[in-house]
Amino acid sequence: MAPVVGGLVKLNDFRPMRKHRARPKFTGDCSKDSTCYLMAPADLATIYHFDPLFHGSPAITGKNQKIAVVEDTDLYSDQDWSNFRRIFGLDAYKSGSLATLHPEGPAGSARCKDPGVNADGDDVEAALDAEWSSAAAPDAAILVVACDNSQTIDGVQQAIQYLVDGASPGPAIISVSYGECEADNGTALNAFFNHMYQQADAEGISVFVATGDAGPEDCAPDYNPPAKYGVGVNAWASTSHNVAVGGTDFGDTFDHDNSKYWAKSTGAPWGTAKSYVPEIAWNDTCASSELTAYYGYTTSYGKKGFCNSTAAADYLKLGGGEGGPSGCASGVPSIANVVSGTCQGWPKPYYQQGLFGMPQDGVRDVPDVAMFAADGVWRHQYLLCFTDPNNYGAPCVGNPATWGQGGGGTSYATPIVAGIQALVNQKMADRQGNPNPVYYRLAAREYGDAGNSSCDSSRGTAGGKDCVFHDVTAGNDSQDCDGPYYCYRPDGKYGVMSKSDEFYQPAFKTHPGYDYPTGIGTIDAANLVNAWDW
């Protein structure tokens, strides 16, 4: 059997990590809307240009489309989703619906086991996936597809497999907010995801996967800081058959320019954004170039650098949009959690080749696209209706800024991009499979051979009106570190992640065109949908 067996799967009880960052306690007080500028669905529609689609003729709202968000738990309360839509004005879209499914497997298989509301807090993930996919496609049917964990298979993995392999045709869009780094996932399971997503693509299913929230280091157990294991990416997101979704932050607070982009709240539906807001790489740590400059330091590293100062106490953590090269899709690491030994990454797919800014590294690079995903460092984060008192939920009443949950993570960005695909599918009147070839073809047209300064996100409202992607060129996703891998630490207790141990070469910086922190950029929803048939 050896020639036809790639490896064994479904024989472990390892659990993937959800890619969500709960509302943190930073120095900026995000419990008051006077000091923070929080993302409501109306803000999403304004910033990323959904409004021309929602209010066009014909309206493009996700009608007659289905989005599956895969989970290992049921929702704590379906009413949270209904209240989210009511409070933020989405209930005006009458076709939007919610259902929870425990899908059938391949012919002859029983339905997967109903997990109920599991005890590990994943119900917050289910809530945000369902709510924010609905915010991006308010007339779509949202399917919470949930399977129970067992001793031999993770529930989220089973939910994906049953949607792809099941006896009944699966929905055209799947959003995945979980994962495990390539070096930990192992060659057999990496191959399993690759083949599963390849089959999904062949069936016309578009799969969107969160890259994660630890900068370049996905292998950090439970995101425990500082970084120790070097560069590693989410195996669930690194195949060539799925869209890997990264995260950004907004740059207006760093630029002391909040009032230009945000108005004061006047109540429901709670939107305050005036326009597109300039974006930067999402980075919560002292290795962030913006935080280092904001606190008046010349460098983030060294005894006199920001990471070794008392001012950095709140920023010694792992947090930020993940991106980097595939490094251990196959082979066996010689050091646990580290890309090493015989590890090799997935080869670079054809659609990534030749794009301006793309590393000439011969391997699959992630993310593909990004959207806002930050959790409050620069006074921006997502709002969420989540009432589970066992997991820091609270009643969704009054000002949403005072609700118990919220935060950020590529878990938010991913269902939003999945929602954008529902708008594309509605326009095209058909399922599209893997969107990456179209994304990269449009990006190549936009960036050409030398980039396109008119699409630079830093231009804000002065940017080009026809840009499909906002090219994020400010910031990095480097993290504070004390380990021997990808860590520049000339002196002092903490160093910063760097491509060199000998000198500062942050892993990784943004720049024009494709880059590791933000991929090809963030999406202008209307321009993408209107350009799709190009």
C-alpha positions as CSV (number, residue, x, y, z in Angstrom):
1,M,0.0,0.0,0.0
2,A,3.0,2.3,0.5
3,P,2.9,3.8,-3.1
4,V,-0.7,5.0,-2.7
5,V,-0.8,6.0,1.0
6,G,0.2,9.6,1.7
7,G,-0.2,9.2,5.5
8,L,-2.6,8.7,8.3
9,V,-5.2,11.2,9.3
10,K,-8.1,11.2,11.9
11,L,-5.9,9.4,14.5
12,N,-5.2,12.2,16.9
13,D,-7.0,14.5,19.3
14,F,-5.0,17.7,18.5
15,R,-7.2,20.8,18.4
16,P,-6.6,23.7,16.0
17,M,-6.5,27.3,17.3
18,R,-9.3,29.7,16.5
19,K,-8.0,32.9,14.9
20,H,-9.7,35.4,17.1
21,R,-8.4,38.0,19.5
22,A,-10.8,38.9,22.3
23,R,-11.3,42.5,23.4
24,P,-8.0,43.4,25.1
25,K,-7.1,45.8,27.9
26,F,-4.8,48.3,26.2
27,T,-4.0,51.8,27.4
28,G,-6.6,53.1,25.0
29,D,-10.0,52.7,26.6
30,C,-12.2,51.0,24.0
31,S,-15.1,50.8,26.3
32,K,-16.0,54.4,25.4
33,D,-16.9,55.4,21.9
34,S,-15.5,58.9,22.6
35,T,-11.9,57.5,22.6
36,C,-12.3,54.6,20.2
37,Y,-13.6,54.3,16.6
38,L,-15.2,50.9,16.5
39,M,-16.2,48.8,13.4
40,A,-19.9,48.4,12.9
41,P,-21.4,46.9,9.8
42,A,-22.2,50.3,8.4
43,D,-18.5,51.2,8.8
44,L,-17.5,48.1,6.9
45,A,-19.8,49.1,4.1
46,T,-18.4,52.6,4.0
47,I,-14.7,51.9,4.3
48,Y,-14.6,49.0,1.9
49,H,-17.1,50.3,-0.6
50,F,-20.0,47.9,-0.2
51,D,-22.6,50.7,-0.4
52,P,-22.7,51.0,-4.2
53,L,-23.5,47.3,-4.4
54,F,-26.1,47.2,-1.6
55,H,-27.9,50.2,-3.0
56,G,-27.4,49.7,-6.7
57,S,-29.9,48.6,-9.3
58,P,-29.9,45.7,-9.3
59,A,-28.8,45.4,-5.7
60,I,-25.9,43.0,-5.0
61,T,-26.5,41.8,-1.4
62,G,-25.8,38.1,-1.5
63,K,-29.3,37.1,-2.3
64,N,-29.8,33.4,-3.1
65,Q,-26.3,32.7,-1.9
66,K,-25.2,30.4,1.0
67,I,-22.1,30.9,3.1
68,A,-21.0,28.0,5.4
69,V,-19.0,28.9,8.5
70,V,-17.4,25.8,9.9
71,E,-17.3,25.2,13.7
72,D,-16.9,22.7,16.5
73,T,-19.7,24.2,18.4
74,D,-23.3,25.5,18.0
75,L,-24.1,29.1,18.6
76,Y,-24.7,30.0,22.2
77,S,-27.8,31.8,21.0
78,D,-29.3,32.3,17.6
79,Q,-30.9,35.4,19.0
80,D,-27.4,37.0,19.2
81,W,-27.3,36.9,15.4
82,S,-30.8,38.3,15.1
83,N,-30.0,41.1,17.5
84,F,-26.8,41.9,15.7
85,R,-28.7,42.4,12.5
86,R,-31.5,44.3,14.1
87,I,-29.3,46.7,16.1
88,F,-27.0,47.4,13.1
89,G,-29.8,47.8,10.6
90,L,-29.2,44.6,8.6
91,D,-32.7,43.2,9.2
92,A,-33.8,45.6,6.3
93,Y,-32.4,42.8,4.1
94,K,-35.3,40.4,4.3
95,S,-33.7,37.4,2.6
96,G,-30.9,37.0,5.1
97,S,-31.2,33.9,7.2
98,L,-29.4,31.7,9.7
99,A,-29.4,27.9,10.1
100,T,-27.3,25.4,12.0
101,L,-26.4,22.2,10.2
102,H,-24.7,18.9,11.3
103,P,-23.9,17.6,7.8
104,E,-24.0,14.2,6.3
105,G,-20.8,12.6,5.2
106,P,-20.1,10.6,2.0
107,A,-22.8,8.2,0.9
108,G,-23.6,5.8,3.6
109,S,-22.1,7.9,6.4
110,A,-24.2,9.2,9.3
111,R,-24.5,12.9,10.1
112,C,-21.7,14.3,12.2
113,K,-22.5,14.5,15.9
114,D,-24.1,17.7,17.2
115,P,-21.5,19.4,19.5
116,G,-24.0,21.5,21.3
117,V,-22.3,24.6,22.9
118,N,-18.8,23.4,23.7
119,A,-17.0,24.4,26.9
120,D,-13.8,25.8,25.4
121,G,-15.1,29.2,24.4
122,D,-15.3,28.5,20.6
123,D,-18.9,29.7,20.6
124,V,-17.5,33.2,20.3
125,E,-15.9,32.1,17.1
126,A,-19.2,30.8,15.8
127,A,-20.9,34.0,16.7
128,L,-18.5,36.4,15.0
129,D,-18.2,34.2,11.9
130,A,-22.0,34.1,11.5
131,E,-22.5,37.8,12.2
132,W,-19.7,39.3,10.1
133,S,-20.3,37.1,7.1
134,S,-23.9,38.4,7.3
135,A,-22.6,42.0,7.5
136,A,-20.7,41.6,4.2
137,A,-23.6,39.7,2.5
138,P,-26.8,40.7,4.3
139,D,-29.2,38.8,2.1
140,A,-27.2,35.6,2.1
141,A,-28.2,32.4,4.0
142,I,-25.6,31.8,6.7
143,L,-25.0,28.2,7.6
144,V,-23.3,27.4,10.9
145,V,-21.9,24.0,10.0
146,A,-20.9,22.3,13.3
147,C,-19.5,18.9,14.1
148,D,-18.4,17.6,17.5
149,N,-14.7,16.9,18.3
150,S,-13.9,13.2,18.9
151,Q,-10.9,11.3,20.1
152,T,-9.7,10.9,16.6
153,I,-10.8,13.9,14.6
154,D,-11.3,17.6,15.1
155,G,-14.9,18.8,14.6
156,V,-14.0,21.7,12.3
157,Q,-12.0,19.4,10.0
158,Q,-14.9,17.0,9.9
159,A,-17.3,19.8,9.0
160,I,-15.2,20.9,6.1
161,Q,-14.7,17.3,4.8
162,Y,-18.4,16.5,5.0
163,L,-19.3,19.7,3.1
164,V,-16.9,18.8,0.4
165,D,-17.3,15.0,0.3
166,G,-20.9,14.8,1.5
167,A,-23.7,13.1,-0.3
168,S,-25.5,16.4,-1.0
169,P,-23.9,19.3,-2.9
170,G,-22.2,21.7,-0.4
171,P,-22.6,25.5,-0.4
172,A,-20.5,27.4,-2.8
173,I,-18.6,29.3,-0.1
174,I,-16.8,28.0,3.0
175,S,-15.2,30.2,5.7
176,V,-12.6,28.6,8.0
177,S,-11.3,30.5,11.1
178,Y,-9.2,27.8,12.6
179,G,-5.8,26.2,11.9
180,E,-2.5,24.8,13.0
181,C,1.0,25.6,11.8
182,E,2.5,23.4,9.0
183,A,5.3,22.0,11.2
184,D,2.8,20.8,13.8
185,N,0.0,19.7,11.4
186,G,2.3,17.1,9.8
187,T,2.8,15.9,6.3
188,A,-0.2,13.6,6.1
189,L,-2.7,16.2,7.4
190,N,-1.1,18.9,5.3
191,A,-1.7,16.7,2.2
192,F,-5.2,16.0,3.4
193,F,-6.1,19.7,3.4
194,N,-4.5,20.2,0.1
195,H,-6.5,17.4,-1.6
196,M,-9.7,18.4,0.2
197,Y,-9.5,22.0,-0.9
198,Q,-8.5,20.9,-4.4
199,Q,-11.6,18.8,-4.6
200,A,-13.6,21.8,-3.3
201,D,-12.2,23.9,-6.1
202,A,-13.2,21.3,-8.6
203,E,-16.7,21.4,-7.3
204,G,-16.8,25.2,-7.6
205,I,-16.5,25.8,-3.9
206,S,-14.6,28.9,-2.7
207,V,-12.7,28.2,0.5
208,F,-11.4,31.1,2.7
209,V,-9.1,30.5,5.6
210,A,-7.7,32.8,8.3
211,T,-3.9,33.0,8.3
212,G,-3.8,33.7,12.1
213,D,-2.9,36.4,14.6
214,A,0.7,35.9,15.7
215,G,2.7,37.8,13.0
216,P,5.1,35.4,11.2
217,E,5.0,32.8,14.0
218,D,2.0,30.5,13.7
219,C,3.7,27.7,15.6
220,A,3.6,29.5,19.0
221,P,1.5,27.4,21.3
222,D,-1.6,29.4,22.4
223,Y,0.2,32.5,21.1
224,N,2.4,32.5,24.2
225,P,5.0,35.4,23.9
226,P,7.7,36.1,23.2
227,A,8.4,34.5,19.8
228,K,10.6,31.4,20.0
229,Y,10.0,29.2,17.0
230,G,10.7,31.4,14.0
231,V,8.7,31.8,10.9
232,G,5.8,29.4,10.4
233,V,2.4,29.6,8.6
234,N,-1.0,28.1,9.1
235,A,-1.2,24.8,7.3
236,W,-5.0,25.1,6.9
237,A,-4.4,28.3,4.9
238,S,-1.2,27.6,2.9
239,T,-2.5,25.3,0.1
240,S,-2.8,26.8,-3.4
241,H,-6.5,25.8,-3.5
242,N,-7.8,28.2,-0.9
243,V,-7.7,32.0,-0.2
244,A,-5.5,32.8,2.8
245,V,-6.9,35.9,4.5
246,G,-4.6,38.2,6.6
247,G,-5.3,41.3,8.7
248,T,-4.6,45.0,8.8
249,D,-5.1,47.9,11.2
250,F,-6.1,51.5,10.5
251,G,-3.4,54.2,10.5
252,D,-5.5,57.3,11.3
253,T,-4.7,57.2,15.1
254,F,-0.9,57.0,14.4
255,D,-1.3,59.9,12.0
256,H,-3.3,61.9,14.5
257,D,-6.1,62.1,11.9
258,N,-9.1,60.4,13.5
259,S,-11.5,63.3,12.9
260,K,-10.8,63.3,9.1
261,Y,-12.2,59.7,8.8
262,W,-14.7,59.3,11.7
263,A,-17.7,61.3,12.9
264,K,-19.3,61.3,16.3
265,S,-21.9,58.6,16.9
266,T,-25.5,59.5,16.5
267,G,-26.8,56.2,17.6
268,A,-28.2,53.2,15.6
269,P,-27.1,51.8,13.2
270,W,-23.9,53.0,14.9
271,G,-21.8,53.7,11.8
272,T,-19.4,56.6,12.1
273,A,-16.8,56.1,9.3
274,K,-16.8,58.9,6.7
275,S,-14.8,57.2,4.0
276,Y,-12.0,54.7,3.3
277,V,-9.4,54.8,6.1
278,P,-5.7,54.4,5.5
279,E,-4.3,51.1,6.6
280,I,-1.1,49.7,8.1
281,A,0.1,46.2,8.9
282,W,-1.7,44.9,12.0
283,N,0.9,44.6,14.7
284,D,0.1,44.7,18.5
285,T,3.7,44.3,19.6
286,C,6.7,46.4,20.6
287,A,8.4,45.2,17.3
288,S,5.8,47.4,15.4
289,S,7.6,50.2,13.5
290,E,4.6,52.5,14.3
291,L,4.4,51.7,18.0
292,T,8.2,52.2,18.3
293,A,8.0,55.6,16.6
294,Y,4.8,56.6,18.6
295,Y,6.6,56.1,21.9
296,G,9.6,58.0,20.7
297,Y,12.1,55.2,20.2
298,T,14.6,55.0,17.3
299,T,14.7,51.2,17.4
300,S,12.6,48.4,18.7
301,Y,15.6,46.1,19.6
302,G,18.6,46.5,21.8
303,K,18.9,47.6,25.5
304,K,17.8,51.1,24.6
305,G,15.2,49.9,22.2
306,F,11.4,50.0,22.7
307,C,11.0,46.3,23.4
308,N,13.3,46.6,26.4
309,S,11.8,49.7,27.9
310,T,9.2,50.0,30.6
311,A,6.9,51.7,28.1
312,A,6.7,48.4,26.2
313,A,5.1,46.4,29.0
314,D,1.7,46.3,27.3
315,Y,3.2,45.3,24.0
316,L,5.2,42.2,24.9
317,K,2.9,39.8,23.3
318,L,2.3,37.9,20.1
319,G,-0.4,39.7,18.0
320,G,-0.8,40.8,14.5
321,G,-1.6,39.6,11.0
322,E,0.2,36.5,9.9
323,G,2.1,36.1,6.7
324,G,5.2,34.4,5.3
325,P,6.4,31.6,3.1
326,S,5.1,28.0,3.2
327,G,8.0,26.1,4.9
328,C,6.9,22.7,6.1
329,A,4.1,21.4,3.9
330,S,6.1,18.1,3.6
331,G,9.0,16.6,5.4
332,V,9.7,16.2,9.1
333,P,11.0,19.0,11.3
334,S,14.1,18.1,13.3
335,I,13.1,20.6,16.1
336,A,9.5,20.6,17.4
337,N,7.5,23.6,16.2
338,V,10.3,24.9,14.0
339,V,10.6,24.7,10.2
340,S,13.7,22.5,10.1
341,G,15.0,19.1,9.2
342,T,13.6,17.9,5.8
343,C,10.7,20.5,5.8
344,Q,9.7,21.8,2.4
345,G,7.0,24.3,1.5
346,W,4.2,24.0,-1.1
347,P,5.5,25.1,-4.5
348,K,4.5,28.6,-5.7
349,P,1.3,28.4,-7.6
350,Y,1.2,29.7,-11.1
351,Y,-1.1,32.6,-10.2
352,Q,1.5,34.0,-7.7
353,Q,4.3,34.0,-10.2
354,G,5.5,37.3,-11.7
355,L,3.4,39.7,-9.6
356,F,5.1,42.9,-8.6
357,G,6.5,42.6,-5.1
358,M,6.2,38.8,-4.9
359,P,9.2,37.1,-3.3
360,Q,11.1,34.9,-5.7
361,D,11.2,32.1,-3.1
362,G,9.7,29.3,-5.1
363,V,7.1,28.5,-2.5
364,R,3.5,29.4,-1.8
365,D,3.3,32.7,0.1
366,V,0.4,33.8,2.4
367,P,-1.8,35.8,2.8
368,D,-3.5,36.4,-0.5
369,V,-5.6,39.3,0.6
370,A,-6.2,41.0,3.9
371,M,-8.9,43.1,5.6
372,F,-9.1,45.1,8.9
373,A,-8.6,42.6,11.8
374,A,-7.1,44.6,14.7
375,D,-8.1,44.4,18.3
376,G,-7.7,47.8,19.8
377,V,-4.1,49.0,20.0
378,W,-4.8,51.9,17.7
379,R,-8.3,52.3,19.1
380,H,-10.1,50.3,16.4
381,Q,-11.8,46.9,16.8
382,Y,-14.9,45.0,15.8
383,L,-18.2,45.0,17.5
384,L,-20.0,41.7,18.3
385,C,-23.2,40.6,19.9
386,F,-22.3,37.6,22.1
387,T,-24.2,36.9,25.3
388,D,-22.6,33.8,26.7
389,P,-21.8,34.8,30.3
390,N,-19.3,31.9,30.7
391,N,-17.1,33.4,28.0
392,Y,-17.2,37.1,28.7
393,G,-20.4,37.8,26.9
394,A,-22.9,40.4,27.9
395,P,-26.4,41.5,26.9
396,C,-26.5,43.4,23.6
397,V,-28.2,46.5,24.9
398,G,-27.4,50.2,24.8
399,N,-24.2,51.5,23.2
400,P,-22.4,48.6,21.4
401,A,-19.1,49.9,22.6
402,T,-20.0,48.7,26.1
403,W,-20.9,45.2,25.2
404,G,-18.9,42.4,26.8
405,Q,-17.1,40.9,23.7
406,G,-15.6,42.2,20.5
407,G,-12.0,42.5,19.4
408,G,-10.2,41.4,16.3
409,G,-8.4,38.7,14.5
410,T,-8.2,37.3,11.0
411,S,-11.3,35.4,12.1
412,Y,-13.3,38.6,11.4
413,A,-11.5,39.3,8.1
414,T,-12.1,35.8,6.7
415,P,-16.0,35.6,6.9
416,I,-16.1,39.2,5.5
417,V,-14.0,38.1,2.4
418,A,-16.3,35.1,2.2
419,G,-19.2,37.5,2.2
420,I,-17.7,39.5,-0.7
421,Q,-17.5,36.2,-2.6
422,A,-21.2,35.8,-2.2
423,L,-21.7,39.2,-3.8
424,V,-19.5,38.0,-6.7
425,N,-21.4,34.8,-7.1
426,Q,-24.7,36.6,-7.1
427,K,-23.4,38.9,-9.9
428,M,-22.0,36.0,-11.9
429,A,-25.0,33.8,-11.2
430,D,-22.7,30.9,-10.6
431,R,-20.2,29.4,-8.2
432,Q,-16.6,30.4,-8.9
433,G,-14.3,27.9,-7.2
434,N,-10.9,29.2,-6.0
435,P,-11.0,33.0,-6.5
436,N,-7.2,33.4,-6.4
437,P,-6.5,33.3,-10.1
438,V,-8.9,36.2,-10.6
439,Y,-7.5,38.1,-7.6
440,Y,-4.0,37.9,-8.9
441,R,-4.9,38.6,-12.5
442,L,-6.6,41.8,-11.3
443,A,-3.7,42.7,-9.0
444,A,-1.2,42.2,-11.9
445,R,-3.3,44.6,-14.0
446,E,-3.4,47.1,-11.1
447,Y,0.3,47.0,-10.0
448,G,1.9,46.4,-13.4
449,D,5.7,46.2,-13.4
450,A,6.4,48.9,-10.9
451,G,3.5,49.3,-8.6
452,N,0.7,51.8,-8.6
453,S,1.1,54.7,-6.2
454,S,-2.5,55.9,-6.8
455,C,-3.7,52.7,-5.0
456,D,-1.4,53.1,-2.0
457,S,-3.6,52.8,1.1
458,S,-1.7,55.6,2.8
459,R,-3.3,58.1,0.4
460,G,-6.7,57.5,2.1
461,T,-9.4,59.5,0.3
462,A,-6.9,60.8,-2.2
463,G,-6.3,57.3,-3.6
464,G,-7.5,56.2,-7.0
465,K,-11.3,55.5,-7.3
466,D,-10.9,52.5,-9.6
467,C,-8.5,50.5,-7.4
468,V,-9.6,46.9,-6.8
469,F,-7.0,46.5,-4.0
470,H,-5.7,49.0,-1.4
471,D,-2.0,48.5,-1.4
472,V,-0.9,48.6,2.2
473,T,2.7,49.9,2.4
474,A,3.1,51.0,6.0
475,G,4.3,48.8,8.9
476,N,5.6,45.3,9.6
477,D,4.4,42.1,11.2
478,S,7.6,41.4,13.2
479,Q,7.1,40.2,16.8
480,D,9.1,40.5,20.1
481,C,11.3,37.4,20.6
482,D,13.8,35.7,22.8
483,G,14.4,32.5,20.9
484,P,17.2,31.4,18.6
485,Y,15.2,31.4,15.4
486,Y,14.7,34.5,13.3
487,C,15.5,36.7,16.3
488,Y,17.8,39.7,16.3
489,R,18.8,40.4,19.9
490,P,22.1,42.3,20.0
491,D,21.6,43.0,23.8
492,G,18.8,43.3,26.2
493,K,16.2,40.7,27.3
494,Y,14.0,40.9,24.2
495,G,14.9,41.0,20.5
496,V,12.6,41.3,17.5
497,M,11.9,38.8,14.8
498,S,14.3,39.3,11.9
499,K,15.3,37.5,8.7
500,S,18.8,37.7,10.0
501,D,20.2,37.0,13.5
502,E,23.2,39.2,12.7
503,F,21.4,42.5,11.8
504,Y,18.0,44.0,11.8
505,Q,15.9,42.8,8.9
506,P,12.4,42.7,10.2
507,A,10.2,39.7,9.3
508,F,8.3,41.1,7.6
509,K,7.9,44.6,6.2
510,T,5.2,46.0,3.9
511,H,6.1,47.5,0.5
512,P,4.4,48.3,-2.8
513,G,2.8,45.3,-4.4
514,Y,2.6,41.9,-2.8
515,D,4.1,41.6,0.8
516,Y,3.9,39.1,3.6
517,P,2.0,41.2,6.1
518,T,-1.0,42.1,3.8
519,G,-0.7,40.0,0.6
520,I,-2.0,41.9,-2.5
521,G,-3.9,44.3,-0.2
522,T,-7.4,44.9,1.1
523,I,-10.5,44.8,-1.1
524,D,-12.7,47.5,-2.5
525,A,-15.8,45.4,-2.6
526,A,-17.7,47.3,-5.4
527,N,-14.6,47.6,-7.6
528,L,-13.8,43.9,-7.2
529,V,-17.4,42.7,-8.0
530,N,-17.6,45.1,-11.0
531,A,-14.2,43.9,-12.3
532,W,-14.8,40.2,-11.8
533,D,-15.6,39.2,-15.4
534,W,-12.5,40.9,-16.8
